[in-house]
Amino acid sequence: MKNYTNLANCIRFLSIEAVEKAKSGHPGMPMGMADIATVLFHDFLTHNPKDPEWILKDRFVLSNGHGSMLLYSLLYLTGYKKMTLQQIKNFRQLGSITAGHPEYEPDAGIEITTGPLGQGISNGVGMALALKKLAAEQKLKRTPKVYVFCGDGCLMEGISQEAISLAGHLKLDNLILVYDNNKISIDGSTDLSFSDNTNLRFKSVNWNVFSGDGHNHKNIRDLFKKSQKSNKPNLLNFKTTIGFGSPNKSAKASSHGSPLGADEIILTKKKLDWKEAPFHIPAALLKEWRQSSNRNLKIYAQSKQSIKNIKGLKNFSTEVIKLFDAVSSEFKDFNSPQATRKSSEAVLHFINSNIPIFGGSADLTGSNNTKGKQMEIVNHKNFKAQYIHYGVREHGMAAIMNGIASTKLYKTYSGTFLSFADYMKPSLRLAALMNIDPIQVFTHDSIGLGEDGPTHQPIEQLNMLRLIPNSFVFRPCDMMETIACWKAALLIDNAPSFICLSRQNLPQISNKRINISNFKGAYTIYESSKINHITIIATGSEVSLAVEVANLLKEVKIEAKVVSMPCTSLFDSQKNSFKNKLLQSKLSQIFVIEAGSTMYWNKYTNQENIFGIDEFGASAPAKDVFNKYGLTPKRISSTIRKRIK
């Protein structure tokens, strides 16, 4: 077992020296987990550095992402082409792939973006779930495993409980969570704030639990071996020493988030008998690291036939376009008032019958209308199924979906109420940062939900979502717009989409106007004349309100054009000539109506021309709530008349 020590020291000193050169970073965790990582990558992880995106490889997730140099060191040492020694030296520098926290770069071996603690645990659950589904569909002899490293902070975060609970319920036996139990956090000893019995916690949610010494290589091997054959997820609880090898900083918070310093590095080298210059790895050790994955070459070769049968998302866009031609034809004459959540349900029946998609809801299936009639429910006996009951776990759900999306095997969507998007924000933001494409269905999208009151009535949430870079918020007004929004969301493959839907019934008004095959995020849905004095922008449930306002204005000889803008991001990405023409009017006056926060809309018009709500809602029938906040045809048309005089 002696050589494991030298192999682990390669990780330790690359990490120490990269942090030192960057003058910032977290050396303590890589020093403490190096022994565990060495045994995992050397003896157990099924991967091929020459083919980083091999579908049937095992996945490695660093949930405690602050220790990113552990991952980068492993990728360099094992021979991932993009992870060069120069990248290690450029740790935390502009333009490098060695960011302070790992950022999704699958062709470099970085499986997921982590950093906000606990996210990686949920991501790992999503990956494990997607791989179990794939294995069931393809009848694979070997299900790829997911190894997740995590720390004390990850397990303190509430999202970890949501994730491990669902994983235990589904008996995800290909998931192995490796706990860096070093009992140190930024503030000092974890005794300050954390006294959980972690092993009992995991046993209570149906996990196997194994405890060991994170610096005893034989013990580490034995526990990984035990975890290979299991009927449920596995926790490997390793007692480790943060900053292992540092004479003055090991087992102390001072090694967590700061460089060791030149003097301490000299002492650490002496203690660990490391005589190499900075960033130098002895040829024999580098050779052993580079050859460590050769044990997987037979499995890799044998997997080629299985991979040929994996459809994944190949030709997905073509299938979506073809499918939505049929969907549009089916509903082109639909003319009954309907909530857009119900319209979405009708669209989903078509989608789920024809293209590979993985749906779900956070215990609101009947309210979100997210389950197609033909969809089977995922459980530990049926991973072929298409629908996941996530339970009341919104934050975990969003991060699990990120894990599913990162595999590029399935398009995934789920549902909850829009007001609960706040519970999900960190994961929604990370999806956008990673350029991955989960779809969130957010129903009950305004004060129009009525009697449930301000706790459930979203006000600021629409704009919170719109302000996430690289994301698309869709808010359709009727069936045909819902079809257009679903089509657009399914075709977006480099950003998350949020489809926001009404609880209340809405009239069908877009049938003859919308161009679903060339949807640009906004279009003219109503004109009272060919020459319009003003333009009214509206979204979702307020589009029909805007049309009523336009009709009242016409009675007093004010001609109005109503522009429905289901997706501001799509509209904003169009050419200026298109945007200017769509919004222009004789008086160059633009008004906006949306039953939510007004602040976002001042990019299109003056603040006083925006009709919305900048306070919390009220518990009452929807009609009374709209009246309370002045969102009625008479009051809005009256105000517009005064403003254009």
C-alpha positions in Angstrom: 0.0 0.0 0.0 3.0 2.3 0.2 2.7 3.6 -3.4 -0.8 4.9 -2.7 0.9 7.4 -0.3 3.1 8.7 -3.1 0.2 8.8 -5.6 -1.9 10.7 -3.1 1.0 13.2 -2.4 0.9 14.0 -6.1 -2.7 15.4 -5.5 -1.7 17.1 -2.3 1.2 19.0 -3.7 -0.4 20.0 -7.0 -3.2 21.4 -4.9 -1.0 23.1 -2.4 1.1 24.7 -5.1 -1.8 25.8 -7.3 -3.5 27.5 -4.4 -0.2 29.2 -3.4 0.5 30.5 -6.9 -3.1 31.8 -7.2 -2.8 33.4 -3.7 -6.3 32.1 -2.9 -8.1 28.8 -2.7 -8.8 25.9 -0.4 -5.9 23.5 0.1 -7.2 21.7 3.2 -9.8 19.5 1.7 -7.7 18.2 -1.2 -5.0 17.4 1.3 -7.5 15.5 3.5 -9.3 13.6 0.8 -6.3 12.8 -1.4 -6.0 9.2 0.0 -9.6 8.4 -0.7 -9.6 10.0 -4.1 -6.4 8.0 -5.0 -8.0 4.7 -4.2 -11.2 5.5 -6.0 -9.6 6.7 -9.3 -6.8 4.1 -9.2 -8.9 1.1 -8.5 -12.6 1.6 -8.8 -13.8 4.5 -11.0 -14.8 3.3 -14.5 -13.7 6.0 -16.9 -11.5 6.6 -20.0 -9.6 9.9 -20.0 -9.3 9.5 -23.8 -13.1 9.6 -24.1 -14.3 12.0 -21.4 -17.9 11.9 -22.7 -18.2 8.1 -22.7 -21.9 7.6 -22.0 -21.4 4.4 -19.9 -18.6 5.7 -17.7 -19.0 6.3 -13.9 -19.6 9.9 -12.9 -17.6 11.7 -10.3 -19.1 14.7 -8.5 -17.3 17.1 -6.1 -20.1 18.5 -4.0 -17.6 20.2 -1.7 -16.6 22.2 -4.8 -14.3 24.6 -2.9 -11.8 21.8 -2.9 -11.7 22.0 -6.7 -7.9 21.4 -6.9 -8.6 17.8 -5.9 -10.6 17.3 -9.0 -8.3 19.2 -11.3 -5.3 17.3 -10.0 -7.0 14.0 -10.6 -8.0 14.9 -14.2 -4.4 16.0 -15.0 -2.8 13.0 -13.4 -5.1 10.5 -15.1 -4.5 12.1 -18.5 -7.6 14.1 -19.5 -6.3 16.0 -22.5 -7.8 19.4 -21.8 -6.5 19.4 -18.2 -2.9 20.3 -18.8 -0.2 21.2 -16.3 -0.5 24.8 -17.5 -4.2 24.8 -16.6 -3.2 23.6 -13.1 -0.8 26.6 -12.9 -3.5 28.9 -14.1 -5.8 27.9 -11.2 -8.4 30.7 -10.6 -7.1 32.8 -13.5 -9.2 34.4 -16.2 -9.9 32.1 -19.1 -8.7 28.9 -17.5 -10.9 25.8 -17.0 -9.6 25.5 -13.5 -12.0 27.9 -11.9 -12.2 28.5 -8.1 -15.2 26.1 -8.0 -15.7 23.4 -10.7 -17.6 24.6 -13.8 -19.3 22.1 -16.1 -16.9 21.1 -18.8 -17.8 17.5 -19.8 -15.1 17.2 -22.4 -12.5 18.0 -19.8 -14.0 15.5 -17.2 -15.8 18.1 -15.1 -19.2 16.5 -14.8 -21.2 19.3 -13.1 -20.8 22.8 -11.7 -20.7 22.8 -7.9 -19.9 25.2 -5.1 -23.1 26.1 -3.3 -22.8 23.3 -0.8 -25.2 20.3 -1.1 -26.0 20.9 -4.8 -23.6 18.1 -5.9 -25.4 15.6 -3.7 -28.6 16.3 -5.5 -26.9 16.4 -8.9 -25.5 13.0 -8.1 -29.0 11.6 -7.3 -30.1 13.0 -10.7 -27.2 11.3 -12.5 -27.8 8.0 -10.7 -31.5 8.2 -11.6 -30.8 8.9 -15.3 -28.3 6.0 -15.5 -30.7 3.6 -13.7 -33.3 4.5 -16.3 -30.8 4.0 -19.2 -29.7 0.7 -17.8 -33.3 -0.5 -17.5 -34.2 0.6 -21.0 -31.1 -0.9 -22.6 -30.9 -3.9 -20.4 -27.3 -3.1 -19.6 -25.3 -5.8 -17.7 -23.5 -3.0 -15.8 -25.2 0.2 -14.5 -22.7 3.1 -14.3 -22.1 4.3 -10.8 -22.1 7.8 -9.4 -19.5 8.8 -6.8 -20.1 12.0 -4.9 -17.6 13.6 -2.5 -19.2 15.8 0.1 -18.2 17.6 3.3 -19.8 18.6 6.6 -21.2 21.8 5.0 -23.0 19.8 2.3 -24.7 17.7 4.9 -25.8 20.8 6.9 -27.6 22.2 3.9 -31.3 21.3 3.8 -31.0 20.3 0.1 -29.0 17.3 1.2 -31.9 15.9 3.2 -34.3 16.3 0.3 -31.8 14.5 -2.0 -30.8 11.6 0.3 -34.4 11.0 1.3 -35.5 10.5 -2.3 -32.5 8.5 -3.2 -33.2 6.1 -0.3 -36.8 5.8 -1.3 -35.9 4.9 -4.8 -33.1 2.5 -3.7 -30.5 4.1 -6.0 -27.9 1.4 -5.5 -25.5 2.9 -8.1 -25.0 6.0 -5.9 -22.0 6.2 -3.5 -21.7 9.3 -1.3 -18.2 9.7 0.2 -18.3 11.9 3.3 -15.2 13.9 4.2 -15.8 13.8 8.0 -13.0 16.2 9.1 -15.1 18.1 11.7 -13.8 21.5 10.5 -15.8 24.4 9.0 -14.9 28.0 8.2 -15.8 29.2 11.7 -13.8 26.4 13.4 -14.9 23.0 14.8 -18.2 21.7 13.5 -19.1 21.2 17.2 -20.1 24.9 17.1 -23.2 24.1 15.0 -23.4 20.4 14.1 -24.0 17.5 16.3 -26.0 15.2 14.1 -25.5 11.4 14.2 -24.9 11.2 10.5 -24.8 7.5 10.2 -28.2 7.1 11.9 -29.6 9.9 9.7 -28.7 8.0 6.5 -29.8 4.6 7.9 -33.2 6.2 8.7 -33.7 7.0 5.0 -32.7 3.6 3.7 -29.0 3.9 3.0 -26.2 1.5 3.6 -23.6 3.1 5.9 -20.0 2.2 6.2 -17.4 4.1 8.4 -13.7 4.1 8.1 -10.3 5.8 8.3 -9.8 8.2 5.3 -6.0 7.8 5.5 -5.8 4.0 5.7 -5.6 2.8 2.2 -6.6 -0.8 2.9 -9.6 0.4 4.9 -10.6 2.7 2.1 -10.3 -0.1 -0.5 -12.4 -2.4 1.6 -15.2 0.1 2.0 -15.3 0.9 -1.7 -15.4 -2.8 -2.4 -18.4 -3.3 -0.1 -20.2 -0.5 -1.9 -19.9 -2.1 -5.3 -22.7 -4.7 -4.7 -25.6 -3.2 -3.0 -29.4 -2.9 -3.1 -29.6 0.7 -2.0 -27.4 3.9 -1.9 -24.2 3.9 0.1 -22.7 6.4 2.5 -18.9 6.0 3.1 -18.2 8.0 6.2 -14.5 8.5 6.3 -12.8 10.2 9.3 -10.2 12.5 7.8 -7.8 15.3 8.8 -8.2 18.6 6.9 -4.8 19.9 5.8 -3.3 16.4 6.2 0.5 16.6 6.4 0.8 20.2 7.4 2.7 20.4 10.7 1.0 23.6 11.9 -2.3 23.7 10.0 -3.6 20.2 9.9 -7.0 19.6 11.7 -7.4 23.4 11.8 -9.8 25.9 10.1 -6.7 27.8 9.0 -6.0 25.2 6.3 -9.6 25.4 4.9 -9.7 28.6 2.8 -6.2 30.1 2.6 -2.8 29.3 1.0 -0.5 27.4 3.4 2.3 29.9 2.9 5.8 29.3 1.7 7.2 28.4 5.1 4.5 25.9 5.8 4.8 24.3 2.4 8.5 23.6 3.2 7.6 22.0 6.5 4.8 19.9 4.8 7.2 18.6 2.1 9.6 17.6 4.8 6.9 15.8 6.8 5.5 13.9 3.8 9.0 13.3 2.3 8.3 15.1 -0.9 11.4 16.5 -2.6 10.0 17.7 -5.9 10.0 21.2 -7.3 6.7 23.1 -7.5 4.3 21.4 -10.0 6.7 18.6 -10.8 5.4 15.0 -10.7 8.1 12.3 -10.9 7.9 10.4 -14.1 7.2 7.0 -12.5 4.3 8.3 -10.5 2.8 10.1 -13.4 3.1 7.0 -15.5 1.3 4.9 -12.9 -1.4 7.5 -12.7 -1.8 7.6 -16.5 -2.0 3.8 -16.7 -4.5 3.4 -13.8 -7.5 3.6 -16.1 -6.2 0.9 -18.4 -8.1 -1.6 -16.3 -11.3 -0.2 -17.9 -10.3 -0.7 -21.6 -12.0 -4.0 -21.9 -15.3 -2.6 -20.5 -14.9 0.4 -22.8 -14.5 -1.8 -25.8 -17.4 -4.0 -24.9 -19.6 -1.0 -24.4 -19.5 0.2 -28.0 -22.3 -2.1 -29.1 -24.5 -1.0 -26.2 -23.8 2.7 -27.1 -25.0 2.1 -30.7 -28.4 1.3 -29.3 -28.6 4.4 -27.1 -30.8 7.0 -28.8 -30.5 9.7 -26.1 -31.2 13.1 -27.5 -30.0 12.3 -31.1 -32.4 13.9 -33.6 -34.4 15.4 -30.8 -34.9 18.8 -32.5 -36.1 17.2 -35.7 -38.6 15.0 -33.7 -39.8 18.1 -31.8 -40.4 20.1 -35.0 -42.2 17.3 -36.7 -44.3 16.6 -33.6 -45.4 20.2 -33.1 -46.7 20.4 -36.6 -49.2 17.8 -35.6 -49.9 19.4 -32.2 -50.6 22.8 -33.9 -53.0 21.2 -36.3 -54.8 19.3 -33.5 -55.6 22.5 -31.5 -55.9 25.2 -34.2 -59.6 25.4 -33.9 -59.7 25.1 -30.1 -61.9 27.9 -28.8 -63.0 27.1 -25.2 -61.8 29.1 -22.2 -59.1 27.1 -20.4 -56.4 27.6 -17.8 -53.0 27.5 -19.5 -51.9 24.8 -17.0 -54.7 22.6 -18.6 -53.5 23.7 -22.1 -50.0 22.6 -21.1 -51.4 19.2 -19.9 -52.9 18.7 -23.3 -49.6 19.5 -25.0 -47.7 17.2 -22.7 -50.0 14.2 -23.7 -48.6 14.6 -27.2 -45.0 15.2 -26.1 -44.8 12.3 -23.7 -46.2 9.9 -26.3 -43.7 10.7 -28.9 -40.3 11.9 -27.6 -37.9 10.8 -24.8 -38.7 13.1 -21.8 -38.5 12.7 -18.1 -41.2 14.5 -16.1 -42.2 15.1 -12.5 -43.7 17.3 -9.9 -43.0 18.3 -6.3 -46.2 16.7 -4.9 -48.4 18.9 -7.1 -49.1 16.7 -10.1 -52.8 17.3 -10.1 -52.4 21.1 -9.7 -49.4 21.5 -12.1 -51.0 19.1 -14.7 -47.6 17.6 -15.5 -48.4 13.9 -15.8 -49.5 12.5 -19.1 -52.1 9.7 -18.9 -49.7 7.1 -20.4 -46.8 8.0 -18.2 -45.6 5.4 -15.7 -44.3 6.3 -12.2 -40.7 5.8 -11.4 -40.0 3.4 -8.4 -37.3 1.1 -7.4 -38.9 -1.7 -9.5 -39.5 0.4 -12.6 -36.8 2.7 -13.7 -38.0 2.6 -17.3 -40.9 4.8 -16.2 -41.1 8.5 -17.3 -42.6 10.3 -14.3 -41.0 11.1 -10.9 -42.9 11.9 -7.8 -40.3 14.2 -6.2 -42.4 14.8 -3.1 -42.4 18.2 -1.3 -38.7 18.7 -2.2 -38.6 21.7 -4.6 -34.9 22.6 -4.1 -33.8 19.0 -4.3 -36.0 18.5 -7.4 -34.3 21.3 -9.3 -30.8 20.1 -8.5 -31.7 16.5 -9.3 -33.0 17.7 -12.7 -29.7 19.4 -13.3 -28.0 16.1 -12.7 -30.3 14.4 -15.2 -29.8 17.1 -17.8 -26.0 17.0 -17.4 -26.0 13.4 -18.7 -27.5 14.5 -22.0 -29.6 11.4 -22.0 -33.1 12.9 -21.4 -34.9 16.1 -21.7 -36.4 16.7 -18.2 -39.2 18.8 -16.8 -41.0 19.2 -13.5 -43.7 21.3 -11.8 -44.5 23.3 -8.8 -46.2 26.6 -7.9 -44.4 29.8 -9.2 -44.2 31.2 -5.6 -42.0 28.3 -4.7 -39.4 29.1 -7.3 -37.8 30.9 -4.4 -37.0 27.5 -2.8 -35.3 26.5 -6.1 -33.3 29.6 -7.0 -29.7 28.3 -6.4 -30.3 25.3 -8.6 -32.1 27.3 -11.4 -29.1 29.7 -11.4 -26.6 26.8 -11.7 -28.6 25.3 -14.6 -28.2 28.6 -16.5 -24.5 28.9 -15.6 -23.9 25.4 -16.9 -25.8 25.9 -20.2 -28.0 22.9 -19.5 -31.7 22.7 -20.4 -34.1 21.5 -17.8 -37.7 22.9 -18.0 -39.6 24.1 -15.0 -43.4 24.3 -15.1 -44.6 27.0 -12.7 -48.3 27.1 -12.3 -50.5 29.4 -10.3 -48.5 32.3 -11.7 -50.3 35.4 -10.4 -52.8 36.9 -8.1 -55.3 35.1 -10.4 -55.0 32.1 -8.1 -57.2 34.0 -5.7 -58.2 32.7 -2.3 -54.9 31.0 -1.3 -53.6 34.5 -0.7 -50.3 36.3 -0.6 -48.2 33.4 0.6 -49.0 31.6 -2.7 -49.5 34.6 -5.0 -46.2 35.3 -6.9 -45.3 39.0 -7.3 -41.6 39.4 -7.8 -40.9 35.8 -9.0 -41.4 36.4 -12.7 -38.8 39.1 -12.8 -36.5 37.2 -10.5 -36.5 34.4 -13.1 -36.1 36.8 -16.0 -33.0 38.3 -14.4 -31.2 35.0 -14.3 -28.7 35.3 -17.2 -29.0 32.6 -19.9 -32.6 31.6 -19.1 -36.0 31.8 -20.8 -39.2 32.7 -19.0 -42.4 31.8 -20.9 -45.8 33.1 -19.9 -48.4 32.1 -22.5 -52.0 33.5 -22.7 -53.9 30.6 -24.2 -53.6 27.2 -25.9 -51.7 28.2 -29.1 -49.2 30.3 -27.2 -48.7 27.4 -24.8 -47.9 25.2 -27.8 -45.4 27.7 -29.1 -43.8 28.1 -25.7 -43.4 24.3 -25.2 -42.0 23.9 -28.6 -39.4 26.7 -28.0 -38.5 25.4 -24.6 -37.9 21.9 -26.0 -35.7 23.2 -28.8 -33.5 25.3 -26.4 -30.6 23.0 -25.6 -28.2 25.4 -23.8 -30.3 27.1 -21.2 -33.1 26.3 -18.7 -36.7 27.3 -19.5 -39.4 28.3 -17.1 -43.0 28.0 -18.3 -45.4 30.0 -16.1 -49.1 29.1 -16.3 -52.4 30.3 -15.0 -54.7 28.6 -12.6 -57.8 30.5 -13.9 -59.5 30.0 -17.2 -58.5 32.3 -20.0 -60.1 33.0 -23.4 -58.5 31.8 -26.7 -57.4 34.8 -28.6 -54.1 34.0 -30.5 -55.3 31.3 -33.0 -55.1 33.4 -36.2 -52.1 35.6 -35.2 -49.3 33.5 -33.7 -46.6 32.0 -36.0 -45.6 28.9 -34.1 -43.0 27.8 -36.7 -41.2 31.1 -36.4 -41.9 32.2 -32.8 -39.9 35.3 -31.8 -41.1 35.7 -28.3 -43.6 38.5 -29.1 -46.1 39.4 -31.8 -49.2 41.5 -32.5 -52.2 39.7 -31.1 -54.7 42.5 -31.6 -55.0 45.8 -33.5 -58.0 48.1 -33.3 -56.8 49.9 -36.5 -54.1 49.8 -39.1 -52.8 53.0 -37.6 -52.4 52.7 -33.9 -51.9 55.5 -31.4 -50.3 53.4 -28.7 -48.9 49.9 -28.0 -49.9 47.8 -25.1 -47.5 44.9 -24.1 -49.0 42.2 -22.0 -48.2 38.6 -20.9 -50.2 35.5 -19.9 -53.5 36.1 -18.2 -53.2 39.9 -18.7 -53.3 39.6 -22.6 -57.0 39.3 -22.6 -57.2 42.2 -20.2 -55.1 44.3 -22.5 -57.5 43.4 -25.4 -60.4 44.6 -23.3 -58.6 47.8 -22.6 -57.9 48.3 -26.3 -61.6 47.9 -27.1 -62.6 50.5 -24.5 -60.0 52.9 -25.8 -61.3 52.4 -29.3 -64.7 53.7 -28.1 -63.1 57.1 -27.4 -61.1 57.0 -30.7 -57.8 55.9 -29.3 -56.5 53.1 -31.4 -54.3 50.5 -29.6 -52.2 47.6 -30.7 -51.7 44.8 -28.2 -48.4 42.9 -28.3 -48.4 39.6 -26.5 -44.9 39.0 -25.2 -44.8 35.4 -23.8 -40.9 35.4 -23.7 -39.0 38.7 -23.2 -35.6 36.9 -23.7 -36.6 35.6 -27.1 -37.9 39.0 -28.1 -34.8 40.8 -26.9 -32.6 38.5 -29.0 -34.3 39.6 -32.2 -33.0 42.2 -34.6 -33.7 45.8 -33.7 -35.6 46.3 -36.9 -38.1 43.7 -35.9 -38.4 44.9 -32.3 -38.9 48.6 -33.3 -41.5 47.8 -35.9 -43.5 45.6 -33.5 -43.6 48.2 -30.7 -43.9 51.3 -32.8 -47.1 53.5 -32.7 -48.2 56.9 -33.9 -47.7 58.5 -30.5 -44.6 56.4 -29.6 -46.4 55.5 -26.4 -45.9 52.0 -24.9 -47.9 50.7 -22.0 -47.4 47.4 -20.1 -49.8 45.2 -18.2 -48.6 42.3 -16.0 -50.0 41.1 -12.7 -46.6 41.2 -10.9 -43.7 43.4 -10.1 -43.3 46.4 -12.5 -39.6 47.1 -12.2 -38.4 44.8 -15.0 -40.6 46.5 -17.6 -39.0 49.9 -17.5 -36.6 48.7 -20.2 -39.5 49.1 -22.6 -41.3 52.2 -21.3 -41.6 54.8 -18.6 -42.4 53.5 -15.1 -45.7 55.4 -15.0 -46.9 53.5 -18.0 -46.6 50.1 -16.3 -49.7 48.5 -14.7 -48.7 45.9 -12.2 -48.4 45.1 -8.5 -45.5 46.2 -6.3 -46.9 44.9 -3.0 -48.1 41.5 -1.7 -51.4 40.2 -2.8 -54.6 39.4 -0.8 -56.8 36.4 0.0 -60.0 36.8 -2.0 -61.7 35.6 -5.2 -59.4 36.4 -8.1 -61.8 39.0 -9.6 -61.8 40.9 -6.3 -58.0 40.8 -6.0 -57.6 42.2 -9.6 -60.0 44.9 -8.7 -58.2 45.8 -5.5 -55.0 46.5 -7.4 -56.6 48.4 -10.3 -56.1 45.7 -12.9 -59.4 46.1 -14.6 -60.3 47.3 -18.1 -62.1 50.4 -17.0 -59.4 51.7 -14.6 -56.5 51.0 -16.9 -58.2 52.5 -20.0 -59.1 55.6 -17.9 -55.5 56.0 -16.7 -54.2 55.6 -20.3 -56.6 58.2 -21.6 -55.3 60.7 -19.0 -51.7 60.0 -19.8 -51.9 60.5 -23.6 -53.9 63.7 -23.5 
